[in-house]
């Protein structure tokens, strides 16, 4: 199968399209045919190895994607071949035609959501949720400032905070971004 591979740390030029063996799902694993892949800032940091936490080389980057279940391993009960799913985290990397995931990383994708929307859920929304509610303990009736509210995590934070009943004040660096933040309810 085709996959983007990183064989040395660096800028975008180190991303190379190559052929890798198609993974087979083991126990409690799911093989997903990717239809859309999320590109997150953390992927850039890891590829650049700016903080010396880069993955062991070579590797296929990416953790978020959405697609259709191709096959499941023994013990998988949450999804079956043919199901639409999104995932957050992968064993083999998301910048590929197929990704091998642990069952717990894979979630049903509603028919009303596009694959692109599914691929944009995990890192932005999990980060926003963690910041607002696990760390910030946000409660209905409180006010929260979301700096950079027009980015992926920012939009997630605005939407999640509003859904929980918080008043949101959001910032953005462009007029287009400010209009987007207002449209999301800040």
Secondary structure, DSSP 8 states (H G I E B T S, - for coil): -EEEEESS-SSGGGEEEEE-------TTEEEEEEEEE---HHHHHHHHTTTS---SSSB----EEEEEEEEE-TT--S--TT-EEEEE--SS-SSBSEEEEEGGGEEE--TTS-HHHHHTTHHHHHHHHIIIIIIS---TT-EEEETTTTSHHHHHHHHHHHHHT-EEEE--SSHHHHHHHHHTT-
